[in-house]
């Protein structure tokens, strides 16, 4: 299994079963547990996690929704320079990769649709340890 495949398996396992024993050495937190917004507006969702700023982290960020299978946003400091964004969110979702390497995932979702109402789960794999935090986005007409 390649490093990238192992990471995807790890993210998928955390999504289904939660972190393995001894693998939750840090905590991901979210600015708000529930975000409320109106259709056609914009929203910024923000997650936080500790990062040692004295060294370059081995960081993988996987943002998922409960409705869709797979990532809507994926970024890895090891495997890529640009994040992967799901087709449904391309042009509407922007997450700052520079802030992510400093321990803050800030994602702007524009032109909100009613179908964007969902639970969003941010899975962070940092230097081999995994944690995640969900939040809910409610979009109203």
C-alpha positions as CSV (number, residue, x, y, z in Angstrom):
1,X,0.0,0.0,0.0
2,X,1.5,3.4,-1.0
3,X,1.7,6.2,1.5
4,X,-1.1,8.0,-0.2
5,X,-3.4,4.9,-0.2
6,X,-2.5,4.3,3.5
7,X,-3.5,7.9,4.3
8,X,-6.8,7.6,2.4
9,X,-7.5,4.3,4.3
10,X,-6.7,6.0,7.6
11,X,-9.0,8.9,6.8
12,X,-11.8,6.5,5.8
13,X,-11.3,4.4,8.9
14,X,-11.5,7.5,11.1
15,X,-14.7,8.6,9.3
16,X,-16.3,5.2,9.9
17,X,-14.9,4.0,13.2
18,X,-13.2,7.0,14.9
19,X,-9.5,7.3,15.7
20,X,-7.6,4.2,16.8
21,X,-6.6,3.9,20.4
22,X,-3.4,6.0,21.0
23,X,-3.9,7.9,17.7
24,X,-5.8,10.9,19.2
25,X,-2.9,12.9,20.6
26,X,-4.4,16.2,19.5
27,X,-7.8,17.7,19.2
28,X,-9.5,19.4,16.3
29,X,-12.0,22.1,17.3
30,X,-14.4,24.1,15.3
31,X,-15.3,27.8,15.6
32,X,-19.0,27.0,15.7
33,X,-20.8,23.7,16.1
34,X,-23.7,25.0,13.9
35,X,-23.5,27.5,11.1
36,X,-26.7,29.2,9.8
37,X,-26.8,30.9,6.4
38,X,-29.2,31.9,3.7
39,X,-29.3,30.5,0.2
40,X,-27.1,32.5,-2.3
41,X,-25.0,33.9,0.6
42,X,-21.4,33.0,1.7
43,X,-20.1,31.4,4.8
44,X,-16.7,30.8,6.4
45,X,-16.3,27.6,8.4
46,X,-13.2,27.4,10.6
47,X,-11.5,24.5,12.3
48,X,-8.4,24.6,14.6
49,X,-5.7,22.1,15.5
50,X,-2.3,22.5,17.2
51,X,0.7,22.7,15.0
52,X,4.4,23.0,16.0
53,X,5.3,26.1,14.1
54,X,9.0,25.4,14.6
55,X,9.0,22.6,12.1
56,X,7.2,21.9,8.9
57,X,4.2,19.5,9.6
58,X,3.3,16.4,7.8
59,X,-0.3,17.5,7.4
60,X,-3.3,16.0,5.6
61,X,-6.7,17.7,5.7
62,X,-9.8,15.8,4.5
63,X,-13.1,17.7,4.5
64,X,-16.1,15.5,4.0
65,X,-19.9,15.8,4.1
66,X,-22.3,13.1,5.3
67,X,-24.3,13.2,2.1
68,X,-21.4,12.7,-0.3
69,X,-19.0,9.7,-0.4
70,X,-15.5,11.0,-0.5
71,X,-13.7,14.2,0.1
72,X,-15.1,17.5,-0.9
73,X,-11.6,19.1,-0.1
74,X,-8.3,17.3,0.4
75,X,-4.9,18.8,1.0
76,X,-1.6,17.1,1.9
77,X,1.7,18.8,2.5
78,X,3.4,15.6,1.6
79,X,1.7,14.6,-1.7
80,X,0.5,17.8,-3.4
81,X,0.9,21.5,-3.8
82,X,-2.7,22.3,-4.7
83,X,-5.8,20.9,-2.9
84,X,-8.3,18.5,-4.5
85,X,-11.8,19.9,-4.6
86,X,-14.9,17.9,-5.5
87,X,-16.6,19.0,-8.7
88,X,-19.8,20.1,-6.9
89,X,-17.8,22.6,-4.8
90,X,-15.2,23.7,-7.5
91,X,-15.3,27.5,-7.8
92,X,-17.4,27.8,-4.6
93,X,-15.1,26.3,-1.9
94,X,-11.8,28.0,-1.0
95,X,-9.7,26.9,1.9
96,X,-6.4,28.7,2.8
97,X,-3.6,26.1,2.7
98,X,-1.1,28.6,4.3
99,X,-3.4,28.9,7.4
100,X,-3.8,25.1,7.5
101,X,0.0,24.7,8.0
102,X,-0.4,27.0,10.9
103,X,-3.2,25.0,12.5
104,X,-6.3,26.7,11.2
105,X,-8.5,25.4,8.3
106,X,-10.6,28.3,7.1
107,X,-13.0,27.5,4.3
108,X,-15.1,30.0,2.4
109,X,-18.1,28.5,0.7
110,X,-19.8,30.9,-1.7
111,X,-23.1,31.0,-3.5
112,X,-24.7,28.7,-0.9
113,X,-27.4,26.2,-2.1
114,X,-30.1,24.5,-0.1
115,X,-28.3,21.2,-0.9
116,X,-25.2,22.5,1.0
117,X,-27.1,21.8,4.2
118,X,-25.1,19.0,5.7
119,X,-22.8,17.9,8.5
120,X,-19.2,18.7,7.5
121,X,-16.4,16.7,9.0
122,X,-12.8,17.9,9.1
123,X,-10.4,15.0,9.5
124,X,-6.8,16.0,10.2
125,X,-3.8,13.7,10.1
126,X,-0.9,15.5,11.6
127,X,2.5,13.8,11.9
128,X,0.8,10.4,11.9
129,X,-1.9,11.2,14.5
130,X,-5.5,11.6,13.6
131,X,-8.4,13.7,14.9
132,X,-11.6,15.1,13.5
133,X,-14.5,17.5,14.3
134,X,-17.9,17.8,12.7
135,X,-20.0,20.8,12.4
136,X,-23.5,21.4,10.8
137,X,-24.3,23.9,8.1
138,X,-28.0,24.8,7.8
139,X,-28.9,26.8,4.6
140,X,-32.3,28.3,4.4
141,X,-34.3,29.9,1.6
